[in-house]
Amino acid sequence: MGPPPGKLFIVRCPGRHDYGEMITTMLLRPHSHRPWAQALRMQPRVVDATREDALQNLHEELRKPSADASRCSGVIISGSAASAYDTLSWVVLLKALIPQWHALGVKLIGLCFGHQVIAAALGGEVRRNSVGFTVGPRPITFTGPGREHLQKLLGHLPVSPPEVPEALQLWYVHQDHVTDLPPALQPLGGGRVPVLGAFSETVLTFQGHPEFNTEAVVGSCGALKERGCIPPEASPEVGTARATEADTTGPAVAVGAIAGLLLS
């Protein structure tokens, strides 16, 4: 039978996409790039971040002793059109709860906005990038410790893990970025500014979108053009080799590491 299912919560933040559905598909639906999906045996519960009562209920759930201490709860915080420095009430509450979840040993996973809000909540700094939006596939080189950590997480998978490359190719759609990490986190890669993501023993974040595919990025790009955020001629490099890698091998490594953290 194996171990009982662990608790998995997806904090769905407001944005253009249904992040709850996208993250569930990314992590748990069997696919050639996700051979571990059935091993997770988790039934994710999607929590609407804009409902403060739902966030408080999640907090109370996370404070309960787990039925199996070896299967800690995991919380995945999605992307969002909001900013980690916004004064929206739900953002303020989420930032107040994250340090408490971290202190409880909850496994925290952040994607794009999730990466930023976790860093900000734990004492880091998030700012708007003065050069504007980044849209498209980007290969970001790992730090030595970051690459080693991902390989360790992949070792928790019940299948032969993929090899962690020197650089990870993911889709990026963002303007805000983490300029300084809190002391509790180390950079996954990207030099002084941790543009790839961050990690600790219980935290794993990515600035990019392993849950995205070409279709999602094209939609986001079109919406940004309509709002005048990026020029009409801007292209997310659809159809290129980099785009293909951002659709396949890059997410396989990133999502495999997320699964490995949840299984560890």
N, C-alpha and C positions, 0 to 999 in steps of 0.2 A: 504493500500500500504506500510506503514512503511516508515522509513527515506530513503533518496536517498543513493545509493551506495557510500561508501567512497573510496578514492583513496588508492590503494595498489601497491607498487613497490617492486619487488624482485631483489636485486642486485646479479646477478649470477657471482660468482668468479670462476676462472679456477681451475679445479680439475678432478678427475676420473669420477665423476658422473654428470648427467644433473640436477644440483641443482634447476634450475627453475622449471622443471617438478616435481621433488620430493617434493618441498615445496608447489607447487600448489595442488598436490594430498593430501599432509599431511593436509592442512588447509581447502580446499574448496570442495573436493569431498565427497559426503555423504557416511557414513560408520557407522557401529554400534558404533564405538568409537568416532565418530564425529557427534553427532546428531544436532549440532549447525551450520553445514556447510552452509545450505541454508540461515540462518539468517544473515550471513556476507554480502551477496549481493554485493561482490566486484569482479571486473574484474582485476585481477593482470596484471601488465605490467612488463615484464622481461627486465632488463637492464644489458647489458654485461659490467662487471666491467673493462675489459681490453680495452674498447673503451673510451678514455678520453672525446670525444665529447658527448658520451651517458651519462656519469656521469655529465658533465656540463649541458646538457639538462635537466637531472633529477633535478639538483639543481635549475635551472630556474623554472621548474614546481612546485617545493616545495615552492618556494618563492611567488607564486601566491596566492591571498586570496582564501580560500576554499569557495565553493558554500554553504556549510553548516558548520558553525564553530563547531557544535557539532560532526562532523564526520571528525576528523583530519586525515591527510594522515599518512600512515604507511609505513615504509621501513624495509624489512627483508634482512639482509646481510647473505649470505650463507657461507658454509664451503669452503675451498680452499686448494690446495697443497702449496700455498704461505704462507709466515710468515708475521705477523703484523710489524716486524722490517725490512722487506726487503726494499731495495731502488728502487724497480721497480716503474716506473713512475705512474702506475695506483694505486698502494698501497699508494704512497706518496699523490696523489690527493685525494683518498678516505679518508685518515686520515685528510686531510685539510678541507674536506667538512663536515665530521661528526659533529664537534663542532658547525658548523653553523646550521646544521639541528636540533641539540639538542637545540640550542638557539631559534629556530623558534617554538619549541614545537612539532616537528615531533615525532611520536611514533617510536622508534628505537628498532628493534629486531635482535639479533645476534645469530647464531648457529655455534659453534666450532670456526673457523677462525673469523666469525662475532662477536662472544663474545670477542675474543682477540683484534680485530682491533678497536672495539668500546671503550674498556677499554684503549687501548694505545692512541687513538685519544683524549680521554678526560683527559689524564694525568696519566694513570696507567702504569704499566710495564709488558712486556711480555718477557719471556725467554724460551729457549729450556730446557726441563726437562732432567737433567743429567742421570736419570735412564732409559731413552729411551721411546719407544712408549707405550701407553696404548691402548689395543685393547680388546674389549669385553663388556659385560654388567657390570655395576657398580652401587651399591646402595649408594647414597650419602645422608647423613643426613642433613635435613634443619636446618638453624638457626630459632629461634623463630620468629623474624620479617619476615624472608623469607617465612616461611610457612603461616604466617598470611596474607602476601601480596598476595600470590598465591590464597589463599582462597577468598580474596576480589575480585581478578580479575575473578575468576570462578563465582562469584556472578553476573557478568554482562551477563552471558550466558542466553539465553531464554529458557533453559531447566534446570532440576534439576542437579546441578553441582556434579562432583565426589568429594569425600572427599580427601583432601590432606594428603598423608601418612606421617609418620615420616621421611622416606627416599624415594628418588626418584630414580627409576631404569631406566637408559637410556643406549643406545649403545654409546661407546666411541672409537674413532680412532684418536689419536693425540699424538704429541710429545711436541709441544709448550704449554705453559700454562701461565695464568695471575698470576704473583707473588704478585703484589700490585694493588689494585683497586684505581681509582681516587676518590677524595673526593665526587664527585657527585653520586657515586654508592655505594650500600650496597651489601654484599655477600648474596646469596641465601642459601648457605650451604657449608660445607666442611672444616671448621676450618679456620686457618690463611690464607691458600692459597684457593681462592674462586673457587674450582674445580667444583662446581655445576653450578654456574652462578652468575648473578648480577641483581640488579633492582634499579629503582627509579620510580617516578610517570609516566614517559614517556619512560622508557627503561626497556627491559626485555631480558636477554641473558642466554644462556645455553652452557656450554662447550660440553655437549653431543649432540647426534644427534636424536632428536625426529622424524625426517623425515626418518630415516634409519629403515630397517628391517633386519632379519637374512641374506637374500640374499645379500643385499648391503654390510654388514659387512664381509661376507665370500669373496666377490669380492675384497674388500679393503685389507683384510688380505692376500689374494693370491698375490696381486700386491706388497705388502710390503715384502713378502717372496722372490719374484723374484728379488727385488732390494737389498736384503740382509739387510733390515732394522730391521726385526725381525727373530728369528731362525725358521727353517723349522718345528719344532715340536710345535710352538706356535699355540694355539687354541682359537677361540673367544667364546668357551663354547656353541656351537650350540646344541640345543636340551635340554638344562637344564631348570630348573624352572626359573632361573634368566633371561635366554634368552627369555623365553615366556613372562615374565613380561616386559622386555625391548621392546618387540614387541607390547604390548597391553596396560596394565594399566599405565605404566610410561608415554608413549607418550600421552595417553588420558588426563592426568593431565597437562603435559607441553603444549600441543597444545591447550587445553582448556583455559589455562592461556593466551596464545598468542592471541587467539580469543577474550578473555575477554578484553584484553588491547585494541585491535582494535575496540571493541564495546563500550568502556568506553567513 
